[in-house]
């Protein structure tokens, strides 16, 4: 774990989507290698911080029986209409401001990316005062893999509620966006491979199998 507790981010795992291409439900609870995808992301996040939140709408009790999620607060969007990941990031900012005011940043992570690089947080953390966003080895931005100053929460609330802004990258671009590029993981795996369909789930299972123990 990097830095003192005051320097650690508050991590938020974004699981607020419909997962329609997966047939509905929580795609982060689908398993690869016998482990839920969300748990893989959670375990990685716990290597960077001592406080992880889960952004998820609808009934939070669906997570209540999962021992590995014990102690992880489940946050619903505070903005109506399911406006997307920015609402989950805002909910995490509000939670942190109320409960851990010594923390300065939110680290957002999607719930469907099981191969996140171990060096993600340290690489984003050295990028200064703006928004630091990951870029994959293919050159594509990863808008929900980013480090956000909590001081942006009032601007974010206005953007969501008054402007109807929904694009994560568009909001980040207003606030000193810095892009941080990451290489392929060992075995040639895209560290930001995300699971959006049954085919993606099967491919991830193959990648886990080929990677070995």
C-alpha positions in Angstrom: 0.0 0.0 0.0 1.4 3.3 -1.1 1.8 6.4 1.2 0.3 7.3 4.5 -3.5 7.0 5.1 -4.0 10.7 4.3 -2.4 10.2 0.9 -4.4 7.1 -0.1 -7.4 7.5 -2.3 -10.9 6.3 -1.5 -11.6 3.7 -4.2 -15.0 3.3 -5.7 -15.9 0.2 -7.8 -18.5 1.3 -10.4 -21.2 -1.4 -10.7 -24.2 0.7 -11.5 -24.9 -0.5 -15.1 -27.7 -2.7 -16.4 -25.4 -5.4 -17.8 -28.0 -6.0 -20.6 -25.5 -7.8 -22.9 -24.9 -10.2 -20.1 -28.6 -11.0 -19.7 -29.1 -8.6 -16.8 -28.0 -8.8 -13.2 -24.6 -7.8 -11.8 -21.9 -8.8 -14.2 -19.3 -8.2 -11.6 -20.6 -11.3 -9.8 -20.0 -13.5 -12.8 -17.0 -15.7 -12.1 -13.7 -16.3 -14.0 -11.3 -18.8 -12.6 -13.8 -19.6 -9.9 -13.6 -16.0 -8.5 -16.2 -13.2 -9.1 -14.9 -10.5 -11.4 -15.8 -7.9 -8.8 -13.8 -9.6 -6.2 -10.8 -9.6 -8.4 -11.1 -5.8 -8.8 -11.8 -5.4 -5.1 -8.7 -7.3 -4.1 -6.6 -5.2 -6.4 -8.1 -2.0 -5.0 -7.3 -3.2 -1.5 -3.6 -3.2 -2.4 -3.8 0.6 -2.9 -6.1 1.8 -0.1 -7.8 0.9 3.1 -11.2 2.2 2.1 -13.2 0.8 -0.9 -16.8 1.7 -1.8 -19.2 0.0 -4.2 -21.4 2.2 -6.4 -24.5 0.1 -7.2 -28.2 1.1 -7.7 -31.3 -0.9 -6.8 -31.5 -3.1 -3.7 -28.1 -3.2 -1.9 -29.2 -6.3 0.0 -28.3 -8.4 -3.0 -24.7 -8.0 -1.8 -25.4 -8.7 1.9 -24.5 -12.4 1.8 -21.1 -12.0 0.3 -18.5 -12.3 3.0 -15.8 -10.8 0.8 -17.8 -7.6 0.5 -18.3 -7.2 4.2 -17.5 -3.7 5.4 -17.7 -2.2 1.9 -20.4 0.6 1.8 -22.8 0.3 -1.1 -23.7 3.7 -2.5 -26.7 4.5 -4.7 -26.6 7.4 -7.2 -27.6 10.7 -5.6 -28.7 12.0 -9.0 -31.9 10.6 -10.4 -32.4 8.9 -13.8 -29.3 6.7 -13.8 -27.0 9.2 -15.4 -24.1 6.8 -15.5 -20.6 6.5 -14.0 -20.2 10.2 -13.1 -23.1 9.8 -10.6 -21.2 7.0 -8.9 -18.1 9.0 -8.8 -20.0 11.9 -7.3 -21.6 9.6 -4.7 -18.1 8.5 -3.7 -16.9 12.1 -3.5 -19.8 13.0 -1.2 -19.2 9.9 1.0 -15.5 10.7 1.3 -16.1 14.4 2.1 -18.6 13.4 4.9 -16.7 10.4 6.3 -13.0 10.8 5.5 -12.4 14.5 4.9 -8.6 14.0 5.2 -8.6 12.1 1.9 -8.1 14.2 -1.2 -8.9 11.8 -4.1 -11.3 9.2 -5.5 -9.9 6.3 -7.5 -12.6 5.1 -9.8 -12.5 1.5 -11.1 -15.0 -0.4 -13.2 -16.4 -3.6 -11.8 -15.7 -5.6 -15.0 -11.9 -5.2 -15.5 -10.3 -8.3 -13.8 -6.7 -7.6 -15.1 -6.0 -4.1 -13.7 -2.2 -3.4 -13.5 -0.6 -3.6 -10.1 1.1 -0.3 -10.7 -2.1 1.6 -11.6 -2.5 3.7 -8.5 1.1 4.7 -8.1 1.3 5.8 -11.7 -1.9 7.9 -11.5 -0.9 9.4 -8.2 2.1 11.3 -9.4 0.3 13.2 -12.1 -0.4 16.4 -10.3 -3.6 18.2 -9.3 -5.9 17.5 -12.2 -7.7 14.3 -13.2 -5.4 11.4 -14.0 -6.9 8.9 -16.4 -5.6 5.6 -17.7 -4.9 4.9 -21.3 -4.6 1.3 -22.5 -1.8 -0.2 -24.6 -4.1 0.3 -27.7 -4.2 4.0 -27.1 -7.8 4.1 -26.0 -8.8 6.1 -22.9 -10.3 4.3 -20.0 -12.6 7.0 -18.7 -13.7 5.1 -15.5 -10.2 4.2 -14.5 -9.1 7.5 -13.1 -8.1 9.5 -10.1 -10.4 12.4 -9.2 -9.8 15.3 -6.8 -12.7 15.4 -4.3 -12.7 19.2 -4.6 -14.4 18.7 -8.0 -17.6 17.4 -6.4 -19.5 20.7 -6.5 -18.6 21.2 -10.2 -19.6 17.6 -10.9 -22.9 18.0 -9.2 -23.7 21.1 -11.3 -22.6 19.3 -14.5 -24.9 16.4 -13.8 -27.9 18.2 -12.5 -27.9 21.4 -14.4 -26.1 20.6 -17.7 -27.2 17.0 -18.0 -23.5 16.0 -18.7 -23.0 12.3 -19.0 -19.6 11.8 -20.7 -16.9 11.0 -18.2 -14.1 12.2 -20.5 -15.8 15.5 -21.2 -16.0 16.3 -17.5 -12.4 15.2 -16.9 -11.2 17.4 -19.8 -12.4 20.5 -18.0 -10.2 19.8 -15.0 -6.6 19.4 -16.1 -6.9 15.9 -17.6 -3.6 14.0 -17.7 -3.5 10.7 -19.6 -1.3 7.9 -18.3 -0.5 5.0 -20.7 0.0 1.5 -19.5 1.6 -1.4 -21.4 0.4 -4.9 -22.0 0.3 -7.1 -18.9 2.4 -10.3 -18.8 1.2 -12.8 -21.4 0.1 -10.0 -23.7 -3.1 -9.3 -21.8 -4.8 -5.9 -22.1 -4.8 -4.7 -18.5 -8.1 -3.0 -19.2 -9.9 -5.9 -20.8 -13.5 -5.5 -19.7 -16.3 -8.0 -19.6 -19.5 -6.9 -21.4 -20.8 -10.1 -23.0 -20.8 -13.8 -22.5 -18.1 -14.0 -25.2 -15.9 -11.6 -23.2 -16.5 -13.8 -20.1 -15.4 -16.9 -22.0 -12.3 -15.1 -23.3 -11.4 -13.9 -19.8 -11.7 -17.5 -18.5 -9.3 -18.6 -21.3 -6.8 -15.8 -20.4 -6.9 -16.8 -16.7 -6.4 -20.5 -17.6 -3.5 -19.7 -19.8 -1.8 -17.5 -17.3 -1.7 -20.4 -14.8 -1.3 -20.0 -11.0 
